[in-house]
Amino acid sequence: MQPFSFLLGLGSLAGLLLAGWRAPKKEAIRYVDAAVFAMFLTLISSRAGFVAVNWGYFASHLSESLLVWEEGCPALAH
């Protein structure tokens, strides 16, 4: 596991816990739901931006553009 991935996951968990802890008690679940939705949108939009920047590769490998768990694209691997 990459240290950046671990720290990013740890920060996301801390953000979710903070959202639930700081929210008004009656609305805590709504705050956590909003935080999860924001994380999902961030994941999708960051992958879309990566695909747009590297469109030269993804134009011929369109199915790989949906693989958010992949680390980038093989053409950029060193």
N, CA, C and O atoms as CSV, one atom per row, in Angstrom:
chain,resi,resn,atom,element,x,y,z
A,1,MET,N,N,0.853,-1.177,0.000
A,1,MET,CA,C,0.000,0.000,0.000
A,1,MET,C,C,0.898,1.240,0.000
A,1,MET,O,O,1.900,1.304,0.712
A,2,GLN,N,N,0.520,2.192,-0.796
A,2,GLN,CA,C,1.261,3.447,-0.881
A,2,GLN,C,C,0.955,4.316,0.339
A,2,GLN,O,O,-0.188,4.352,0.794
A,3,PRO,N,N,1.954,5.015,0.874
A,3,PRO,CA,C,1.701,5.895,2.025
A,3,PRO,C,C,0.660,6.976,1.726
A,3,PRO,O,O,-0.146,7.313,2.592
A,4,PHE,N,N,0.672,7.518,0.509
A,4,PHE,CA,C,-0.303,8.546,0.157
A,4,PHE,C,C,-1.724,7.997,0.231
A,4,PHE,O,O,-2.621,8.664,0.746
A,5,SER,N,N,-1.932,6.787,-0.281
A,5,SER,CA,C,-3.266,6.176,-0.250
A,5,SER,C,C,-3.722,5.945,1.181
A,5,SER,O,O,-4.882,6.178,1.518
A,6,PHE,N,N,-2.804,5.486,2.018
A,6,PHE,CA,C,-3.137,5.259,3.422
A,6,PHE,C,C,-3.517,6.568,4.114
A,6,PHE,O,O,-4.515,6.629,4.832
A,7,LEU,N,N,-2.723,7.607,3.899
A,7,LEU,CA,C,-3.005,8.895,4.533
A,7,LEU,C,C,-4.292,9.518,4.000
A,7,LEU,O,O,-5.035,10.152,4.750
A,8,LEU,N,N,-4.554,9.339,2.720
A,8,LEU,CA,C,-5.794,9.847,2.141
A,8,LEU,C,C,-7.009,9.148,2.747
A,8,LEU,O,O,-8.003,9.797,3.074
A,9,GLY,N,N,-6.931,7.832,2.896
A,9,GLY,CA,C,-8.011,7.090,3.534
A,9,GLY,C,C,-8.187,7.476,4.991
A,9,GLY,O,O,-9.313,7.591,5.475
A,10,LEU,N,N,-7.081,7.677,5.690
A,10,LEU,CA,C,-7.137,8.095,7.088
A,10,LEU,C,C,-7.769,9.482,7.222
A,10,LEU,O,O,-8.560,9.723,8.134
A,11,GLY,N,N,-7.419,10.384,6.315
A,11,GLY,CA,C,-8.017,11.722,6.323
A,11,GLY,C,C,-9.499,11.686,6.004
A,11,GLY,O,O,-10.280,12.440,6.584
A,12,SER,N,N,-9.892,10.813,5.084
A,12,SER,CA,C,-11.314,10.668,4.756
A,12,SER,C,C,-12.096,10.131,5.944
A,12,SER,O,O,-13.187,10.613,6.250
A,13,LEU,N,N,-11.536,9.139,6.605
A,13,LEU,CA,C,-12.189,8.605,7.797
A,13,LEU,C,C,-12.308,9.665,8.883
A,13,LEU,O,O,-13.349,9.783,9.529
A,14,ALA,N,N,-11.252,10.427,9.081
A,14,ALA,CA,C,-11.287,11.500,10.081
A,14,ALA,C,C,-12.347,12.537,9.720
A,14,ALA,O,O,-13.050,13.035,10.599
A,15,GLY,N,N,-12.467,12.863,8.447
A,15,GLY,CA,C,-13.485,13.819,8.010
A,15,GLY,C,C,-14.895,13.314,8.247
A,15,GLY,O,O,-15.768,14.071,8.672
A,16,LEU,N,N,-15.120,12.035,7.971
A,16,LEU,CA,C,-16.445,11.451,8.223
A,16,LEU,C,C,-16.775,11.443,9.716
A,16,LEU,O,O,-17.887,11.779,10.122
A,17,LEU,N,N,-15.793,11.056,10.517
A,17,LEU,CA,C,-16.019,11.056,11.964
A,17,LEU,C,C,-16.273,12.465,12.489
A,17,LEU,O,O,-17.130,12.669,13.349
A,18,LEU,N,N,-15.540,13.418,11.976
A,18,LEU,CA,C,-15.725,14.806,12.386
A,18,LEU,C,C,-17.094,15.328,11.963
A,18,LEU,O,O,-17.751,16.046,12.718
A,19,ALA,N,N,-17.522,14.968,10.758
A,19,ALA,CA,C,-18.841,15.399,10.283
A,19,ALA,C,C,-19.943,14.842,11.180
A,19,ALA,O,O,-20.896,15.549,11.509
A,20,GLY,N,N,-19.815,13.589,11.572
A,20,GLY,CA,C,-20.823,12.993,12.451
A,20,GLY,C,C,-20.766,13.540,13.866
A,20,GLY,O,O,-21.799,13.660,14.526
A,21,TRP,N,N,-19.587,13.867,14.334
A,21,TRP,CA,C,-19.420,14.352,15.701
A,21,TRP,C,C,-19.869,15.797,15.859
A,21,TRP,O,O,-20.486,16.144,16.866
A,22,ARG,N,N,-19.566,16.649,14.874
A,22,ARG,CA,C,-19.877,18.073,14.967
A,22,ARG,C,C,-21.307,18.418,14.534
A,22,ARG,O,O,-21.780,19.528,14.777
A,23,ALA,N,N,-21.982,17.477,13.901
A,23,ALA,CA,C,-23.340,17.742,13.417
A,23,ALA,C,C,-24.325,17.768,14.586
A,23,ALA,O,O,-24.097,17.125,15.611
A,24,PRO,N,N,-25.417,18.512,14.427
A,24,PRO,CA,C,-26.489,18.435,15.429
A,24,PRO,C,C,-26.957,16.984,15.547
A,24,PRO,O,O,-27.062,16.282,14.541
A,25,LYS,N,N,-27.231,16.546,16.741
A,25,LYS,CA,C,-27.530,15.130,16.990
A,25,LYS,C,C,-28.673,14.583,16.139
A,25,LYS,O,O,-28.613,13.439,15.690
A,26,LYS,N,N,-29.704,15.380,15.915
A,26,LYS,CA,C,-30.842,14.905,15.126
A,26,LYS,C,C,-30.518,14.792,13.640
A,26,LYS,O,O,-31.212,14.083,12.912
A,27,GLU,N,N,-29.485,15.475,13.185
A,27,GLU,CA,C,-29.162,15.486,11.761
A,27,GLU,C,C,-27.812,14.854,11.454
A,27,GLU,O,O,-27.293,15.033,10.352
A,28,ALA,N,N,-27.236,14.127,12.389
A,28,ALA,CA,C,-25.899,13.560,12.195
A,28,ALA,C,C,-25.842,12.647,10.978
A,28,ALA,O,O,-24.880,12.704,10.212
A,29,ILE,N,N,-26.845,11.813,10.790
A,29,ILE,CA,C,-26.818,10.885,9.657
A,29,ILE,C,C,-26.876,11.626,8.323
A,29,ILE,O,O,-26.274,11.193,7.341
A,30,ARG,N,N,-27.597,12.735,8.292
A,30,ARG,CA,C,-27.658,13.531,7.057
A,30,ARG,C,C,-26.307,14.157,6.741
A,30,ARG,O,O,-25.916,14.233,5.576
A,31,TYR,N,N,-25.596,14.604,7.762
A,31,TYR,CA,C,-24.266,15.183,7.561
A,31,TYR,C,C,-23.286,14.121,7.060
A,31,TYR,O,O,-22.495,14.379,6.153
A,32,VAL,N,N,-23.342,12.941,7.648
A,32,VAL,CA,C,-22.451,11.860,7.220
A,32,VAL,C,C,-22.802,11.428,5.797
A,32,VAL,O,O,-21.907,11.179,4.990
A,33,ASP,N,N,-24.093,11.337,5.485
A,33,ASP,CA,C,-24.505,11.012,4.114
A,33,ASP,C,C,-23.983,12.042,3.125
A,33,ASP,O,O,-23.517,11.683,2.044
A,34,ALA,N,N,-24.057,13.312,3.481
A,34,ALA,CA,C,-23.556,14.367,2.605
A,34,ALA,C,C,-22.045,14.259,2.427
A,34,ALA,O,O,-21.528,14.493,1.335
A,35,ALA,N,N,-21.340,13.906,3.493
A,35,ALA,CA,C,-19.884,13.753,3.404
A,35,ALA,C,C,-19.508,12.571,2.506
A,35,ALA,O,O,-18.571,12.669,1.714
A,36,VAL,N,N,-20.226,11.466,2.625
A,36,VAL,CA,C,-19.969,10.302,1.765
A,36,VAL,C,C,-20.265,10.656,0.310
A,36,VAL,O,O,-19.503,10.293,-0.585
A,37,PHE,N,N,-21.357,11.353,0.077
A,37,PHE,CA,C,-21.705,11.782,-1.284
A,37,PHE,C,C,-20.632,12.708,-1.854
A,37,PHE,O,O,-20.279,12.599,-3.029
A,38,ALA,N,N,-20.116,13.613,-1.034
A,38,ALA,CA,C,-19.052,14.521,-1.486
A,38,ALA,C,C,-17.788,13.740,-1.830
A,38,ALA,O,O,-17.109,14.057,-2.807
A,39,MET,N,N,-17.470,12.726,-1.039
A,39,MET,CA,C,-16.294,11.897,-1.340
A,39,MET,C,C,-16.494,11.129,-2.647
A,39,MET,O,O,-15.560,10.999,-3.438
A,40,PHE,N,N,-17.697,10.624,-2.876
A,40,PHE,CA,C,-18.000,9.918,-4.118
A,40,PHE,C,C,-17.854,10.856,-5.320
A,40,PHE,O,O,-17.247,10.485,-6.324
A,41,LEU,N,N,-18.407,12.066,-5.221
A,41,LEU,CA,C,-18.278,13.030,-6.311
A,41,LEU,C,C,-16.825,13.422,-6.555
A,41,LEU,O,O,-16.422,13.632,-7.699
A,42,THR,N,N,-16.045,13.521,-5.494
A,42,THR,CA,C,-14.633,13.833,-5.632
A,42,THR,C,C,-13.902,12.725,-6.373
A,42,THR,O,O,-13.073,13.005,-7.239
A,43,LEU,N,N,-14.193,11.484,-6.048
A,43,LEU,CA,C,-13.573,10.351,-6.725
A,43,LEU,C,C,-13.909,10.354,-8.211
A,43,LEU,O,O,-13.024,10.195,-9.052
A,44,ILE,N,N,-15.172,10.533,-8.532
A,44,ILE,CA,C,-15.605,10.513,-9.927
A,44,ILE,C,C,-15.031,11.699,-10.708
A,44,ILE,O,O,-14.549,11.527,-11.827
A,45,SER,N,N,-15.079,12.892,-10.127
A,45,SER,CA,C,-14.584,14.066,-10.852
A,45,SER,C,C,-13.070,14.047,-10.990
A,45,SER,O,O,-12.549,14.527,-11.997
A,46,SER,N,N,-12.349,13.512,-10.018
A,46,SER,CA,C,-10.893,13.445,-10.160
A,46,SER,C,C,-10.506,12.440,-11.240
A,46,SER,O,O,-9.552,12.673,-11.981
A,47,ARG,N,N,-11.224,11.337,-11.339
A,47,ARG,CA,C,-10.942,10.376,-12.412
A,47,ARG,C,C,-11.288,10.984,-13.767
A,47,ARG,O,O,-10.552,10.795,-14.735
A,48,ALA,N,N,-12.397,11.709,-13.844
A,48,ALA,CA,C,-12.769,12.361,-15.103
A,48,ALA,C,C,-11.714,13.377,-15.519
A,48,ALA,O,O,-11.393,13.485,-16.703
A,49,GLY,N,N,-11.177,14.113,-14.572
A,49,GLY,CA,C,-10.114,15.064,-14.881
A,49,GLY,C,C,-8.858,14.361,-15.335
A,49,GLY,O,O,-8.196,14.828,-16.262
A,50,PHE,N,N,-8.509,13.248,-14.708
A,50,PHE,CA,C,-7.328,12.477,-15.115
A,50,PHE,C,C,-7.495,11.942,-16.528
A,50,PHE,O,O,-6.565,11.989,-17.334
A,51,VAL,N,N,-8.685,11.435,-16.821
A,51,VAL,CA,C,-8.958,10.921,-18.169
A,51,VAL,C,C,-8.881,12.053,-19.192
A,51,VAL,O,O,-8.339,11.865,-20.281
A,52,ALA,N,N,-9.412,13.213,-18.856
A,52,ALA,CA,C,-9.375,14.352,-19.780
A,52,ALA,C,C,-7.942,14.797,-20.057
A,52,ALA,O,O,-7.597,15.093,-21.201
A,53,VAL,N,N,-7.116,14.847,-19.035
A,53,VAL,CA,C,-5.722,15.265,-19.209
A,53,VAL,C,C,-4.946,14.243,-20.036
A,53,VAL,O,O,-4.064,14.621,-20.808
A,54,ASN,N,N,-5.255,12.974,-19.890
A,54,ASN,CA,C,-4.558,11.900,-20.603
A,54,ASN,C,C,-5.434,11.296,-21.704
A,54,ASN,O,O,-5.418,10.086,-21.927
A,55,TRP,N,N,-6.188,12.141,-22.379
A,55,TRP,CA,C,-7.133,11.670,-23.381
A,55,TRP,C,C,-6.436,10.947,-24.534
A,55,TRP,O,O,-7.042,10.082,-25.165
A,56,GLY,N,N,-5.203,11.276,-24.814
A,56,GLY,CA,C,-4.462,10.602,-25.884
A,56,GLY,C,C,-4.419,9.093,-25.679
A,56,GLY,O,O,-4.531,8.330,-26.639
A,57,TYR,N,N,-4.259,8.668,-24.454
A,57,TYR,CA,C,-4.251,7.237,-24.142
A,57,TYR,C,C,-5.669,6.688,-24.053
A,57,TYR,O,O,-5.970,5.649,-24.640
A,58,PHE,N,N,-6.538,7.376,-23.327
A,58,PHE,CA,C,-7.873,6.848,-23.060
A,58,PHE,C,C,-8.793,6.888,-24.284
A,58,PHE,O,O,-9.826,6.218,-24.285
A,59,ALA,N,N,-8.450,7.646,-25.316
A,59,ALA,CA,C,-9.275,7.661,-26.527
A,59,ALA,C,C,-9.305,6.274,-27.168
A,59,ALA,O,O,-10.318,5.863,-27.733
A,60,SER,N,N,-8.184,5.558,-27.073
A,60,SER,CA,C,-8.144,4.210,-27.647
A,60,SER,C,C,-8.360,3.116,-26.594
A,60,SER,O,O,-8.433,1.938,-26.945
A,61,HIS,N,N,-8.463,3.477,-25.329
A,61,HIS,CA,C,-8.700,2.520,-24.242
A,61,HIS,C,C,-9.850,3.034,-23.359
A,61,HIS,O,O,-9.702,3.190,-22.147
A,62,LEU,N,N,-10.972,3.286,-23.990
A,62,LEU,CA,C,-12.095,3.925,-23.301
A,62,LEU,C,C,-12.604,3.122,-22.110
A,62,LEU,O,O,-13.009,3.707,-21.105
A,63,SER,N,N,-12.591,1.798,-22.201
A,63,SER,CA,C,-13.104,0.991,-21.089
A,63,SER,C,C,-12.259,1.157,-19.824
A,63,SER,O,O,-12.769,0.974,-18.719
A,64,GLU,N,N,-10.985,1.498,-19.969
A,64,GLU,CA,C,-10.120,1.689,-18.806
A,64,GLU,C,C,-10.393,3.007,-18.085
A,64,GLU,O,O,-9.936,3.198,-16.958
A,65,SER,N,N,-11.121,3.905,-18.713
A,65,SER,CA,C,-11.395,5.192,-18.072
A,65,SER,C,C,-12.314,5.060,-16.862
A,65,SER,O,O,-12.355,5.954,-16.017
A,66,LEU,N,N,-13.044,3.966,-16.770
A,66,LEU,CA,C,-13.957,3.751,-15.643
A,66,LEU,C,C,-13.306,3.015,-14.477
A,66,LEU,O,O,-13.928,2.859,-13.426
A,67,LEU,N,N,-12.089,2.569,-14.641
A,67,LEU,CA,C,-11.416,1.784,-13.612
A,67,LEU,C,C,-10.764,2.707,-12.591
A,67,LEU,O,O,-9.557,2.947,-12.637
A,68,VAL,N,N,-11.571,3.218,-11.675
A,68,VAL,CA,C,-11.074,4.194,-10.699
A,68,VAL,C,C,-10.080,3.586,-9.717
A,68,VAL,O,O,-9.309,4.317,-9.096
A,69,TRP,N,N,-10.082,2.268,-9.565
A,69,TRP,CA,C,-9.167,1.614,-8.632
A,69,TRP,C,C,-7.786,1.405,-9.247
A,69,TRP,O,O,-6.836,1.075,-8.537
A,70,GLU,N,N,-7.668,1.593,-10.560
A,70,GLU,CA,C,-6.366,1.480,-11.208
A,70,GLU,C,C,-5.535,2.721,-10.909
A,70,GLU,O,O,-6.076,3.807,-10.700
A,71,GLU,N,N,-4.245,2.554,-10.892
A,71,GLU,CA,C,-3.343,3.672,-10.641
A,71,GLU,C,C,-2.960,4.336,-11.953
A,71,GLU,O,O,-1.908,4.037,-12.518
A,72,GLY,N,N,-3.791,5.217,-12.431
A,72,GLY,CA,C,-3.464,5.943,-13.660
A,72,GLY,C,C,-3.735,5.137,-14.889
A,72,GLY,O,O,-4.782,4.499,-15.001
A,73,CYS,N,N,-2.793,5.153,-15.831
A,73,CYS,CA,C,-2.922,4.374,-17.044
A,73,CYS,C,C,-1.568,3.747,-17.358
A,73,CYS,O,O,-0.530,4.325,-17.033
A,74,PRO,N,N,-1.566,2.571,-17.987
A,74,PRO,CA,C,-0.305,1.863,-18.256
A,74,PRO,C,C,0.672,2.661,-19.100
A,74,PRO,O,O,1.882,2.491,-18.950
A,75,ALA,N,N,0.192,3.515,-19.971
A,75,ALA,CA,C,1.092,4.279,-20.842
A,75,ALA,C,C,1.967,5.245,-20.039
A,75,ALA,O,O,3.033,5.641,-20.510
A,76,LEU,N,N,1.539,5.625,-18.853
A,76,LEU,CA,C,2.309,6.558,-18.028
A,76,LEU,C,C,3.195,5.864,-17.014
A,76,LEU,O,O,3.953,6.522,-16.301
A,77,ALA,N,N,3.111,4.520,-16.938
A,77,ALA,CA,C,3.929,3.783,-15.968
A,77,ALA,C,C,5.399,3.856,-16.372
A,77,ALA,O,O,5.745,3.812,-17.552
A,78,HIS,N,N,6.231,3.964,-15.379
A,78,HIS,CA,C,7.679,4.062,-15.651
A,78,HIS,C,C,8.353,2.763,-15.367
A,78,HIS,O,O,9.567,2.648,-15.535
